[in-house]
Amino acid sequence: MAEVETKRSVGRWTAILPVIVVALLVGAFAKRLMDVEGGQDPSLVPSVLLNTPAPNIDLPPLPDRGAGLATADLKKEVSLVNIWGSWCIACLSEHPLLMDVAGQNDIPLHGIAWRDDPTASVRWLARNGDPYDLIGQDPVSEAAIAFGVTGAPETFVVDADGIIRYKHIGPITPDVWTNTIAPLVEQLRQ
């Protein structure tokens, strides 16, 4: 008798558990949708590194590039640090904008070639253009982990004291550049 009662109880939970899981998922999606409608950008991911010093890095250069990228390079003036790779399709979509930014000579743009073969990085830059003032290699993700990178591309705005002030996940679009990053750069220069 007790065995039959146990089977019924397990059977009830087996039927109810999927309903509970679906209800929780619907609630999470509804909250996220309300956040978007309330003006919150769902692509913004909080970073524990915001308003903290850039991590300590000393990355070797790509072949024939001279210097790599080190933390000291991020303490001279407001700059951008762009995490990219020749394997990254989204990096290719943002690249024309980075070339435009570099062509304006208005802000130092540094790159970190993440989990990339150095030869592939050099070929990619030769084919698509090289917007970077300095590039460091990060083949085993040491810098990416230190920066809290979740995927490429990601771009950081670093102030003249080497403090991370903004993190953008994904390709920078003209809208993001015009309405978010460029105004922040100007504000940090004042």
C-alpha positions as CSV (number, residue, x, y, z in Angstrom):
1,M,0.0,0.0,0.0
2,A,2.8,2.4,0.9
3,E,4.5,1.5,-2.3
4,V,1.5,2.5,-4.4
5,E,1.1,5.8,-2.5
6,T,4.8,6.6,-3.1
7,K,4.4,5.9,-6.9
8,R,1.4,8.2,-7.0
9,S,3.3,10.9,-5.2
10,V,6.2,10.6,-7.6
11,G,3.8,10.6,-10.5
12,R,2.2,13.9,-9.3
13,W,5.6,15.6,-9.0
14,T,6.6,14.3,-12.4
15,A,3.5,16.0,-13.8
16,I,3.8,19.2,-11.8
17,L,7.5,19.8,-12.1
18,P,7.4,20.8,-15.9
19,V,4.6,23.2,-15.2
20,I,6.6,24.9,-12.4
21,V,9.7,25.2,-14.6
22,V,7.7,26.7,-17.5
23,A,6.1,29.2,-15.1
24,L,9.5,30.3,-13.7
25,L,10.8,30.7,-17.3
26,V,7.7,32.7,-18.3
27,G,8.2,34.9,-15.3
28,A,11.8,35.5,-16.0
29,F,11.1,36.4,-19.7
30,A,8.2,38.7,-18.7
31,K,10.5,40.5,-16.3
32,R,13.1,40.9,-18.9
33,L,10.5,42.2,-21.4
34,M,9.3,44.7,-18.9
35,D,12.9,45.9,-18.3
36,V,13.2,46.5,-22.1
37,E,9.9,48.3,-22.3
38,G,11.0,50.4,-19.2
39,G,14.0,51.6,-21.1
40,Q,16.7,49.3,-19.8
41,D,19.0,47.9,-22.5
42,P,19.0,44.1,-22.4
43,S,22.5,44.0,-24.0
44,L,24.0,45.8,-21.0
45,V,25.8,43.3,-18.8
46,P,27.1,44.8,-15.6
47,S,30.9,44.5,-15.1
48,V,32.6,44.3,-11.7
49,L,35.5,46.0,-13.4
50,L,33.7,49.3,-14.0
51,N,35.4,52.2,-12.1
52,T,38.3,50.0,-11.2
53,P,41.9,50.1,-12.6
54,A,42.5,48.2,-15.8
55,P,44.0,44.8,-15.1
56,N,47.7,44.3,-15.1
57,I,48.7,43.1,-18.5
58,D,51.9,42.9,-20.5
59,L,51.1,41.4,-23.9
60,P,53.6,40.6,-26.6
61,P,53.2,42.3,-30.0
62,L,52.0,40.7,-33.2
63,P,54.9,39.9,-35.6
64,D,56.4,43.1,-37.1
65,R,54.4,45.4,-34.9
66,G,57.0,46.7,-32.5
67,A,55.5,47.1,-29.0
68,G,52.7,45.0,-27.6
69,L,50.2,46.3,-25.1
70,A,50.7,46.8,-21.4
71,T,48.8,48.4,-18.5
72,A,51.1,51.4,-18.6
73,D,49.9,52.2,-22.1
74,L,46.4,52.7,-20.8
75,K,47.4,55.5,-18.3
76,K,48.4,58.2,-20.7
77,E,45.1,59.5,-22.0
78,V,41.5,58.3,-22.5
79,S,41.7,55.2,-24.8
80,L,39.7,52.3,-26.2
81,V,40.7,48.7,-25.8
82,N,39.0,46.4,-28.3
83,I,39.1,42.6,-27.9
84,W,39.0,40.9,-31.3
85,G,40.1,37.9,-33.3
86,S,40.5,37.0,-37.0
87,W,38.0,34.1,-36.3
88,C,35.3,36.5,-35.1
89,I,32.6,37.3,-37.6
90,A,31.1,40.0,-35.5
91,C,34.5,41.7,-35.3
92,L,34.5,42.0,-39.1
93,S,31.1,43.8,-38.9
94,E,32.4,46.4,-36.5
95,H,35.7,46.8,-38.2
96,P,34.7,49.6,-40.7
97,L,33.6,51.7,-37.8
98,L,36.9,51.1,-36.0
99,M,38.7,52.2,-39.1
100,D,36.7,55.4,-39.2
101,V,37.4,56.1,-35.5
102,A,41.1,55.5,-36.2
103,G,41.0,57.7,-39.2
104,Q,39.8,60.6,-37.1
105,N,43.0,60.3,-34.9
106,D,40.9,61.5,-32.0
107,I,41.4,58.6,-29.5
108,P,44.0,55.9,-29.1
109,L,42.5,52.6,-30.1
110,H,44.3,49.5,-28.8
111,G,43.6,45.9,-29.7
112,I,43.9,42.6,-28.0
113,A,44.1,39.7,-30.4
114,W,42.3,37.1,-28.4
115,R,42.9,33.4,-28.8
116,D,44.2,34.0,-32.3
117,D,47.2,32.7,-34.3
118,P,49.5,35.7,-34.7
119,T,50.0,35.0,-38.4
120,A,46.2,34.9,-38.9
121,S,45.8,38.2,-37.0
122,V,48.5,39.9,-39.2
123,R,46.8,38.6,-42.4
124,W,43.4,39.7,-41.2
125,L,44.7,43.2,-40.5
126,A,46.5,43.4,-43.8
127,R,43.3,42.4,-45.6
128,N,40.8,44.6,-43.6
129,G,43.0,47.5,-42.4
130,D,44.7,48.1,-39.1
131,P,43.0,50.7,-36.9
132,Y,45.1,49.9,-33.8
133,D,47.8,52.0,-32.2
134,L,49.0,49.1,-30.2
135,I,48.1,45.4,-30.3
136,G,48.9,42.7,-27.8
137,Q,48.5,39.0,-28.4
138,D,46.4,37.0,-25.9
139,P,46.6,33.4,-27.2
140,V,45.6,31.8,-23.9
141,S,43.1,34.3,-22.6
142,E,45.1,35.8,-19.8
143,A,44.1,39.4,-20.6
144,A,40.6,38.4,-21.6
145,I,40.0,36.7,-18.3
146,A,41.5,39.6,-16.4
147,F,39.2,42.0,-18.3
148,G,36.2,39.7,-17.7
149,V,35.6,39.2,-21.5
150,T,32.6,37.0,-22.3
151,G,33.1,37.0,-26.1
152,A,34.5,39.0,-29.0
153,P,34.2,41.7,-29.8
154,E,34.2,43.7,-26.6
155,T,35.4,47.2,-26.2
156,F,36.4,49.1,-23.0
157,V,36.7,52.8,-22.5
158,V,39.7,53.5,-20.2
159,D,40.3,56.9,-18.7
160,A,43.7,58.7,-18.5
161,D,44.3,57.2,-15.0
162,G,43.9,53.7,-16.4
163,I,40.4,53.2,-14.9
164,I,37.8,51.3,-16.8
165,R,34.8,53.5,-17.3
166,Y,32.6,51.6,-19.8
167,K,32.3,48.1,-21.3
168,H,30.5,47.4,-24.6
169,I,29.7,43.9,-25.5
170,G,29.3,43.0,-29.2
171,P,30.0,45.1,-32.3
172,I,30.1,48.9,-31.9
173,T,27.4,50.3,-34.2
174,P,27.4,53.9,-35.4
175,D,24.5,54.6,-33.0
176,V,26.5,53.2,-30.0
177,W,29.5,55.2,-31.1
178,T,27.6,58.5,-31.6
179,N,25.3,58.3,-28.6
180,T,27.3,56.4,-26.0
181,I,31.0,56.0,-26.5
182,A,32.0,59.3,-28.2
183,P,30.1,61.5,-25.6
184,L,31.7,59.4,-22.8
185,V,35.1,60.0,-24.2
186,E,34.5,63.7,-24.4
187,Q,33.2,63.8,-20.8
188,L,36.2,61.9,-19.5
189,R,38.6,64.3,-21.2
190,Q,37.1,67.3,-19.3
